[in-house]
């Protein structure tokens, strides 16, 4: 499915579940943690709260309006993090998918409230020379949503202090790819710190990286 073409279909709902299962297989997420949303017109589809991905069905995916309205009755309870998903999609019209997870290395850095610097050129895939850490706030709150939105300004990913990570993209597949890439980057950075200090690419080097990434597709941030 191309960016902006999503409609609420059983196939899309299953694709959201498949993305969740893929994160589990790749050890990006575990149990019932994390959540995924996709824009469908003036609504979003989002994973339900507290349901193991292995037993999730398309009918369990929750449809929610992007305005301040409530979900239609008779649906399951949406993810506790529905607020920042909704606010991201409202704030960023080019974004059509949001993925939140608790990957081990991203979360370890988030526990230390340590951003990911330009230790590898793939940092450019997230819109700049570092991946920031959103300030801590209780999960599910408006404060957390505000902090995440602030950190995602001109960025396609951020860590969340003492929590996890969130990525955005114009398609579900691209968002899933970004989450896997973010955890790979975090793992490399954490590993490098165990036996020294990684060399950080300087401003000139990163300027060339970002120029090269101009054709890589960052129009969704």
Order of alpha helices (4+ residues) and beta strands (2+ residues): alpha-beta-beta-beta-alpha-beta-alpha-beta-alpha-beta-beta-alpha-alpha
